[in-house]
Amino acid sequence: MNQQIQTYHVPVLLQQSVDGLNIKPNGTYVDLTFGGGGHSREILRRLGPDGRLIAFDQDEQAYANRPDDDRLIFVRHNFRYIAHFLHYMDIEQVDGVLGDLGVSSHHFDAPERGFSFRFDAPLDMRMGQGMMRTAADLVNTYDEKQLAQVLSEYGEIKQAAKLARLLCTSRSSKPITTTFELRDIVVSTVIPPEQNKLLTKVFQALRIEVNGEMDALREMLGHMPQIIKKGGRLSVIAYHSLEDRMVKNLIKSGDPMKAEPDKDSIYGHAEVPFSALSRKPIVPTAEEIEANSRARSAKLRIATKD
C-alpha cells in the first residue's frame, strides 16, 4: 500500500503549497483535487486531532487511495460543487483551500484512461468514469467549427482551423477511436521537432473540453471570497496559462474572469477580497523539475483573505 501511495502521484510544490495555507492545528481546510493524496496527507500531518480536511475528487481510483483518517471527509464530486457540499455539511467558511489543478500523474501513466499519447489506448480522457462523453465522442461528433474553437481556445493552437478540417476529413472514412489514431493524424501536420509540442496542446484541449475544466474552475474560484474566512489562505497550483490567468484574476480583482477590479463609483477605489503573498508565482526548483518533469510548467499562487 505504501508503494502504491508513493507511485500513484508525485505531488508538485508540496511543501510550498501546504506552507502557504499557514495551517492551524484545529482548522478546517479543503483539498480541491485529492488525486494521489500527497497534498492531503501533508495537510493531515500538520493538523491536530480537532482539525478537519474536506477533499474533493470525482475519480474512483482516487477515492480508493484515500487514507483511513477520521479527520478526512472525502467528497466524490467535482470541486465546482464546493459551496453546495460545505452548506450540506453546515460549514460556513474554512481556514484555507488548496488546489493542485489539472491531471494527476496516475492519469497520465494509466494507458487505459487515454490521457497520454505515449500509449495506444481508447480515446477516453474522462476524469470521472461516470461521465458520459469521451474524447472520442467529441472528436467524432463536433463539427469543424466546434473542433477549431476547442483547439484554439483550450490548446492555444494557431492552426486550429486547419487541424479541425483534417480531423473531420479523417473521421469521414473511419472514426477516430484511439490515442494513436489521433496522434498519427496530428503529427502528419508538423515536422518532427514540433510534434510533441503540438500533441501536448491537442490532448490538453480535448481533455479540458471533455471534463468541462474551465467552467468548473471558474465556478469554483467564484465561490472563494465567500468560502474562505478572513485571514484564511488560498493556495493554487496551475499548469497552463488558462488556469493560471483565472487564479491570478481572482486574486487581483476578486473575479476569475476580470483582470482588473471594479472601482467604487463614489470613492473611485477598488476593493478586492484577497492579497497576494508574492508578486510573482512560485515555481519549482531545478532539482524538483529534474526529479519530476511534470513540475516544469507549475505555477503556485498564494493569497490571504482580507
C-alpha positions as a Markdown table, in Angstrom:
| # | Residue | x | y | z |
|---|---|---|---|---|
| 1 | Met | 0.0 | 0.0 | 0.0 |
| 2 | Asn | 2.8 | 2.4 | 0.9 |
| 3 | Gln | 4.4 | 1.8 | -2.5 |
| 4 | Gln | 1.0 | 2.5 | -4.2 |
| 5 | Ile | 0.8 | 5.8 | -2.4 |
| 6 | Gln | 4.3 | 6.8 | -3.4 |
| 7 | Thr | 3.9 | 6.0 | -7.0 |
| 8 | Tyr | 0.3 | 6.9 | -7.6 |
| 9 | His | 1.1 | 10.6 | -7.9 |
| 10 | Val | 4.1 | 12.7 | -7.2 |
| 11 | Pro | 2.9 | 16.0 | -5.6 |
| 12 | Val | 4.3 | 19.2 | -7.1 |
| 13 | Leu | 5.4 | 22.0 | -4.9 |
| 14 | Leu | 4.3 | 20.0 | -1.9 |
| 15 | Gln | 5.9 | 21.9 | 0.9 |
| 16 | Gln | 5.5 | 25.4 | -0.6 |
| 17 | Ser | 1.8 | 24.9 | -1.3 |
| 18 | Val | 1.0 | 23.5 | 2.1 |
| 19 | Asp | 3.2 | 26.0 | 3.8 |
| 20 | Gly | 1.1 | 28.6 | 2.0 |
| 21 | Leu | -2.0 | 27.5 | 3.9 |
| 22 | Asn | -0.4 | 28.5 | 7.2 |
| 23 | Ile | -2.2 | 25.6 | 8.8 |
| 24 | Lys | -3.9 | 26.0 | 12.2 |
| 25 | Pro | -3.9 | 22.6 | 14.0 |
| 26 | Asn | -7.7 | 22.9 | 14.8 |
| 27 | Gly | -8.6 | 24.5 | 11.4 |
| 28 | Thr | -10.8 | 23.3 | 8.6 |
| 29 | Tyr | -9.2 | 23.0 | 5.2 |
| 30 | Val | -10.2 | 21.9 | 1.7 |
| 31 | Asp | -8.1 | 20.0 | -0.9 |
| 32 | Leu | -9.9 | 20.6 | -4.1 |
| 33 | Thr | -8.0 | 17.9 | -6.0 |
| 34 | Phe | -7.2 | 14.9 | -3.9 |
| 35 | Gly | -5.6 | 12.9 | -6.8 |
| 36 | Gly | -2.9 | 10.7 | -5.3 |
| 37 | Gly | -3.4 | 12.3 | -1.9 |
| 38 | Gly | 0.1 | 13.7 | -1.5 |
| 39 | His | -1.1 | 17.2 | -0.5 |
| 40 | Ser | -3.9 | 15.9 | 1.6 |
| 41 | Arg | -1.6 | 13.7 | 3.6 |
| 42 | Glu | 0.7 | 16.6 | 4.3 |
| 43 | Ile | -2.2 | 18.7 | 5.4 |
| 44 | Leu | -3.4 | 15.9 | 7.7 |
| 45 | Arg | 0.1 | 15.5 | 9.1 |
| 46 | Arg | 0.1 | 19.2 | 10.2 |
| 47 | Leu | -3.5 | 19.2 | 11.6 |
| 48 | Gly | -4.2 | 18.4 | 15.2 |
| 49 | Pro | -6.9 | 15.9 | 16.4 |
| 50 | Asp | -9.6 | 18.5 | 16.1 |
| 51 | Gly | -8.7 | 19.7 | 12.6 |
| 52 | Arg | -10.7 | 18.8 | 9.5 |
| 53 | Leu | -9.9 | 18.2 | 5.9 |
| 54 | Ile | -12.5 | 18.0 | 3.1 |
| 55 | Ala | -11.1 | 16.5 | -0.1 |
| 56 | Phe | -12.8 | 16.6 | -3.5 |
| 57 | Asp | -12.1 | 14.1 | -6.3 |
| 58 | Gln | -14.6 | 12.6 | -8.8 |
| 59 | Asp | -12.2 | 9.8 | -9.7 |
| 60 | Glu | -13.0 | 6.3 | -8.3 |
| 61 | Gln | -9.3 | 5.4 | -8.1 |
| 62 | Ala | -8.5 | 8.5 | -6.1 |
| 63 | Tyr | -11.3 | 7.5 | -3.6 |
| 64 | Ala | -9.8 | 4.0 | -3.3 |
| 65 | Asn | -6.4 | 5.6 | -2.4 |
| 66 | Arg | -7.7 | 7.8 | 0.4 |
| 67 | Pro | -6.1 | 7.4 | 3.9 |
| 68 | Asp | -8.1 | 5.9 | 6.8 |
| 69 | Asp | -8.3 | 9.1 | 8.9 |
| 70 | Asp | -11.3 | 10.3 | 10.9 |
| 71 | Arg | -10.4 | 13.9 | 10.2 |
| 72 | Leu | -10.8 | 13.4 | 6.4 |
| 73 | Ile | -14.1 | 13.9 | 4.7 |
| 74 | Phe | -13.9 | 12.7 | 1.1 |
| 75 | Val | -16.4 | 14.1 | -1.4 |
| 76 | Arg | -16.6 | 12.1 | -4.7 |
| 77 | His | -17.7 | 15.0 | -6.8 |
| 78 | Asn | -16.2 | 17.8 | -8.9 |
| 79 | Phe | -14.9 | 20.7 | -6.9 |
| 80 | Arg | -17.2 | 23.1 | -8.8 |
| 81 | Tyr | -19.9 | 22.0 | -6.2 |
| 82 | Ile | -17.8 | 23.1 | -3.2 |
| 83 | Ala | -20.3 | 25.6 | -2.0 |
| 84 | His | -23.2 | 23.1 | -2.1 |
| 85 | Phe | -21.3 | 20.5 | -0.1 |
| 86 | Leu | -20.0 | 22.8 | 2.5 |
| 87 | His | -23.5 | 24.1 | 3.0 |
| 88 | Tyr | -24.7 | 20.5 | 3.3 |
| 89 | Met | -22.0 | 19.9 | 6.0 |
| 90 | Asp | -23.1 | 23.1 | 7.9 |
| 91 | Ile | -19.7 | 24.6 | 7.2 |
| 92 | Glu | -20.0 | 28.3 | 6.5 |
| 93 | Gln | -16.3 | 29.1 | 6.0 |
| 94 | Val | -13.0 | 27.4 | 6.0 |
| 95 | Asp | -9.4 | 28.4 | 7.0 |
| 96 | Gly | -7.8 | 27.5 | 3.7 |
| 97 | Val | -8.3 | 26.0 | 0.3 |
| 98 | Leu | -5.6 | 24.2 | -1.7 |
| 99 | Gly | -5.9 | 23.2 | -5.4 |
| 100 | Asp | -3.4 | 21.2 | -7.5 |
| 101 | Leu | -5.2 | 21.7 | -10.8 |
| 102 | Gly | -5.0 | 19.6 | -14.0 |
| 103 | Val | -4.5 | 15.9 | -14.2 |
| 104 | Ser | -2.6 | 13.6 | -11.7 |
| 105 | Ser | 0.5 | 11.7 | -12.7 |
| 106 | His | -1.6 | 8.5 | -12.3 |
| 107 | His | -4.0 | 9.5 | -15.1 |
| 108 | Phe | -1.1 | 10.2 | -17.5 |
| 109 | Asp | 0.6 | 6.9 | -16.6 |
| 110 | Ala | -2.6 | 4.7 | -16.8 |
| 111 | Pro | -2.8 | 3.8 | -20.5 |
| 112 | Glu | -6.4 | 2.7 | -20.4 |
| 113 | Arg | -7.5 | 6.2 | -19.3 |
| 114 | Gly | -6.5 | 7.7 | -22.7 |
| 115 | Phe | -4.9 | 10.9 | -21.4 |
| 116 | Ser | -1.5 | 10.3 | -22.9 |
| 117 | Phe | -0.3 | 10.0 | -26.5 |
| 118 | Arg | 2.6 | 7.7 | -25.2 |
| 119 | Phe | 0.2 | 4.7 | -25.1 |
| 120 | Asp | -2.2 | 3.2 | -27.6 |
| 121 | Ala | -5.5 | 3.2 | -25.8 |
| 122 | Pro | -9.2 | 4.1 | -26.2 |
| 123 | Leu | -9.5 | 7.9 | -26.6 |
| 124 | Asp | -11.2 | 8.5 | -23.3 |
| 125 | Met | -9.8 | 11.3 | -21.1 |
| 126 | Arg | -12.7 | 11.3 | -18.5 |
| 127 | Met | -11.6 | 12.2 | -15.0 |
| 128 | Gly | -14.6 | 10.5 | -13.6 |
| 129 | Gln | -15.7 | 7.2 | -15.2 |
| 130 | Gly | -19.3 | 8.1 | -14.6 |
| 131 | Met | -19.2 | 10.8 | -17.1 |
| 132 | Met | -20.9 | 10.1 | -20.4 |
| 133 | Arg | -18.9 | 11.8 | -23.1 |
| 134 | Thr | -15.4 | 10.7 | -24.0 |
| 135 | Ala | -12.7 | 12.4 | -26.1 |
| 136 | Ala | -13.6 | 10.0 | -29.0 |
| 137 | Asp | -17.2 | 11.2 | -28.8 |
| 138 | Leu | -16.0 | 14.8 | -29.0 |
| 139 | Val | -13.6 | 14.2 | -31.9 |
| 140 | Asn | -16.1 | 12.3 | -33.9 |
| 141 | Thr | -19.3 | 14.4 | -33.3 |
| 142 | Tyr | -18.2 | 18.0 | -33.0 |
| 143 | Asp | -18.4 | 19.9 | -36.3 |
| 144 | Glu | -15.4 | 21.6 | -37.8 |
| 145 | Lys | -16.1 | 25.0 | -36.3 |
| 146 | Gln | -16.6 | 23.5 | -32.8 |
| 147 | Leu | -13.4 | 21.5 | -33.0 |
| 148 | Ala | -11.5 | 24.5 | -34.2 |
| 149 | Gln | -12.8 | 26.6 | -31.3 |
| 150 | Val | -11.8 | 23.9 | -28.7 |
| 151 | Leu | -8.3 | 23.5 | -30.2 |
| 152 | Ser | -7.8 | 27.3 | -30.4 |
| 153 | Glu | -9.3 | 28.3 | -27.0 |
| 154 | Tyr | -8.0 | 25.4 | -24.8 |
| 155 | Gly | -4.9 | 24.4 | -26.7 |
| 156 | Glu | -3.9 | 27.8 | -28.0 |
| 157 | Ile | -3.1 | 26.2 | -31.4 |
| 158 | Lys | -2.6 | 28.7 | -34.2 |
| 159 | Gln | -3.5 | 26.4 | -37.0 |
| 160 | Ala | -6.6 | 25.1 | -35.2 |
| 161 | Ala | -8.9 | 25.5 | -38.2 |
| 162 | Lys | -6.6 | 23.6 | -40.4 |
| 163 | Leu | -6.3 | 20.8 | -37.9 |
| 164 | Ala | -10.0 | 20.6 | -37.3 |
| 165 | Arg | -10.6 | 20.3 | -41.0 |
| 166 | Leu | -8.2 | 17.4 | -41.2 |
| 167 | Leu | -9.8 | 15.6 | -38.3 |
| 168 | Cys | -13.2 | 15.9 | -39.9 |
| 169 | Thr | -11.8 | 14.6 | -43.2 |
| 170 | Ser | -10.1 | 11.7 | -41.5 |
| 171 | Arg | -13.1 | 10.6 | -39.4 |
| 172 | Ser | -15.4 | 10.6 | -42.5 |
| 173 | Ser | -13.7 | 7.4 | -43.7 |
| 174 | Lys | -13.0 | 5.9 | -40.3 |
| 175 | Pro | -14.0 | 7.0 | -36.7 |
| 176 | Ile | -11.0 | 8.2 | -34.6 |
| 177 | Thr | -11.2 | 6.0 | -31.5 |
| 178 | Thr | -7.7 | 5.6 | -30.1 |
| 179 | Thr | -4.9 | 7.8 | -28.9 |
| 180 | Phe | -2.6 | 6.6 | -31.6 |
| 181 | Glu | -5.1 | 7.2 | -34.3 |
| 182 | Leu | -5.4 | 10.8 | -33.2 |
| 183 | Arg | -1.6 | 11.0 | -32.7 |
| 184 | Asp | -0.9 | 9.9 | -36.2 |
| 185 | Ile | -3.3 | 12.5 | -37.7 |
| 186 | Val | -1.8 | 15.3 | -35.6 |
| 187 | Val | 1.9 | 14.5 | -36.3 |
| 188 | Ser | 1.3 | 14.4 | -40.0 |
| 189 | Thr | 0.8 | 18.2 | -40.0 |
| 190 | Val | 4.1 | 19.3 | -38.5 |
| 191 | Ile | 7.8 | 18.4 | -38.7 |
| 192 | Pro | 9.3 | 16.1 | -36.0 |
| 193 | Pro | 10.7 | 18.8 | -33.7 |
| 194 | Glu | 7.3 | 20.3 | -33.3 |
| 195 | Gln | 5.2 | 17.1 | -33.0 |
| 196 | Asn | 5.3 | 16.5 | -29.2 |
| 197 | Lys | 4.5 | 20.2 | -28.5 |
| 198 | Leu | 1.5 | 20.1 | -30.8 |
| 199 | Leu | 0.3 | 16.7 | -29.4 |
| 200 | Thr | 0.5 | 18.1 | -25.9 |
| 201 | Lys | -1.7 | 21.1 | -26.9 |
| 202 | Val | -4.2 | 18.9 | -28.7 |
| 203 | Phe | -4.6 | 16.4 | -25.9 |
| 204 | Gln | -4.8 | 19.2 | -23.4 |
| 205 | Ala | -7.6 | 20.9 | -25.3 |
| 206 | Leu | -9.6 | 17.8 | -25.7 |
| 207 | Arg | -9.2 | 16.9 | -22.0 |
| 208 | Ile | -10.3 | 20.3 | -20.9 |
| 209 | Glu | -13.4 | 20.1 | -23.1 |
| 210 | Val | -14.3 | 16.6 | -22.1 |
| 211 | Asn | -14.2 | 17.4 | -18.4 |
| 212 | Gly | -15.5 | 20.9 | -18.6 |
| 213 | Glu | -12.4 | 22.1 | -16.7 |
| 214 | Met | -12.6 | 25.8 | -17.4 |
| 215 | Asp | -16.2 | 26.1 | -16.4 |
| 216 | Ala | -15.6 | 24.1 | -13.3 |
| 217 | Leu | -12.6 | 26.2 | -12.4 |
| 218 | Arg | -14.4 | 29.5 | -13.0 |
| 219 | Glu | -17.4 | 28.3 | -10.9 |
| 220 | Met | -15.2 | 27.1 | -8.0 |
| 221 | Leu | -13.0 | 30.2 | -7.9 |
| 222 | Gly | -16.0 | 32.4 | -7.9 |
| 223 | His | -17.0 | 30.9 | -4.5 |
| 224 | Met | -13.6 | 31.5 | -2.8 |
| 225 | Pro | -14.3 | 35.0 | -1.5 |
| 226 | Gln | -17.3 | 33.8 | 0.4 |
| 227 | Ile | -15.9 | 30.4 | 1.5 |
| 228 | Ile | -12.6 | 31.4 | 2.9 |
| 229 | Lys | -12.5 | 33.1 | 6.4 |
| 230 | Lys | -10.9 | 36.5 | 6.9 |
| 231 | Gly | -7.2 | 35.8 | 7.4 |
| 232 | Gly | -7.6 | 32.4 | 5.6 |
| 233 | Arg | -5.4 | 31.3 | 2.7 |
| 234 | Leu | -5.9 | 30.2 | -0.9 |
| 235 | Ser | -3.1 | 28.1 | -2.4 |
| 236 | Val | -3.4 | 27.1 | -6.0 |
| 237 | Ile | -1.0 | 25.3 | -8.4 |
| 238 | Ala | -1.8 | 25.8 | -12.1 |
| 239 | Tyr | -0.1 | 24.1 | -15.1 |
| 240 | His | -1.1 | 26.2 | -18.1 |
| 241 | Ser | -1.8 | 29.8 | -18.8 |
| 242 | Leu | -5.6 | 29.4 | -19.0 |
| 243 | Glu | -5.8 | 28.1 | -15.4 |
| 244 | Asp | -3.2 | 30.5 | -14.1 |
| 245 | Arg | -4.9 | 33.5 | -15.6 |
| 246 | Met | -8.1 | 32.7 | -13.8 |
| 247 | Val | -6.3 | 32.3 | -10.4 |
| 248 | Lys | -4.3 | 35.5 | -11.0 |
| 249 | Asn | -7.5 | 37.4 | -11.9 |
| 250 | Leu | -9.3 | 36.2 | -8.8 |
| 251 | Ile | -6.5 | 37.4 | -6.5 |
| 252 | Lys | -6.2 | 40.7 | -8.3 |
| 253 | Ser | -9.8 | 41.6 | -8.9 |
| 254 | Gly | -12.0 | 39.1 | -6.9 |
| 255 | Asp | -13.4 | 37.7 | -10.1 |
| 256 | Pro | -11.7 | 34.9 | -12.1 |
| 257 | Met | -12.9 | 36.4 | -15.4 |
| 258 | Lys | -11.7 | 40.0 | -14.7 |
| 259 | Ala | -8.1 | 41.2 | -14.9 |
| 260 | Glu | -8.9 | 44.4 | -13.1 |
| 261 | Pro | -11.2 | 45.1 | -10.1 |
| 262 | Asp | -14.4 | 47.1 | -10.4 |
| 263 | Lys | -13.9 | 50.5 | -8.8 |
| 264 | Asp | -16.2 | 52.1 | -6.3 |
| 265 | Ser | -18.4 | 54.5 | -8.2 |
| 266 | Ile | -18.3 | 57.1 | -5.3 |
| 267 | Tyr | -14.7 | 56.9 | -4.0 |
| 268 | Gly | -13.0 | 55.7 | -7.1 |
| 269 | His | -11.0 | 52.9 | -5.4 |
| 270 | Ala | -11.2 | 49.2 | -5.8 |
| 271 | Glu | -12.0 | 46.7 | -3.0 |
| 272 | Val | -10.7 | 43.2 | -3.5 |
| 273 | Pro | -11.1 | 40.2 | -1.2 |
| 274 | Phe | -7.6 | 38.8 | -1.5 |
| 275 | Ser | -4.0 | 39.9 | -1.1 |
| 276 | Ala | -1.2 | 38.0 | -3.0 |
| 277 | Leu | 1.6 | 36.9 | -0.8 |
| 278 | Ser | 4.1 | 37.4 | -3.6 |
| 279 | Arg | 4.0 | 39.5 | -6.8 |
| 280 | Lys | 5.1 | 36.6 | -9.0 |
| 281 | Pro | 4.0 | 32.9 | -8.8 |
| 282 | Ile | 6.3 | 30.4 | -7.0 |
| 283 | Val | 7.8 | 27.9 | -9.5 |
| 284 | Pro | 9.6 | 24.6 | -8.9 |
| 285 | Thr | 13.3 | 24.4 | -8.4 |
| 286 | Ala | 15.6 | 22.9 | -11.0 |
| 287 | Glu | 16.0 | 19.9 | -8.7 |
| 288 | Glu | 12.3 | 19.3 | -8.4 |
| 289 | Ile | 11.9 | 19.5 | -12.2 |
| 290 | Glu | 14.8 | 17.1 | -12.7 |
| 291 | Ala | 13.1 | 14.6 | -10.3 |
| 292 | Asn | 9.6 | 15.2 | -11.7 |
| 293 | Ser | 9.4 | 16.5 | -15.2 |
| 294 | Arg | 5.7 | 17.3 | -14.9 |
| 295 | Ala | 6.5 | 20.0 | -12.4 |
| 296 | Arg | 8.1 | 22.1 | -15.2 |
| 297 | Ser | 5.0 | 24.2 | -16.0 |
| 298 | Ala | 3.7 | 24.5 | -12.5 |
| 299 | Lys | 2.9 | 28.0 | -11.0 |
| 300 | Leu | 1.8 | 28.4 | -7.4 |
| 301 | Arg | -0.1 | 31.4 | -6.3 |
| 302 | Ile | -0.9 | 32.0 | -2.6 |
| 303 | Ala | -3.2 | 34.7 | -1.3 |
| 304 | Thr | -4.7 | 35.8 | 2.0 |
| 305 | Lys | -8.4 | 36.7 | 2.5 |
| 306 | Asp | -8.6 | 40.3 | 3.7 |
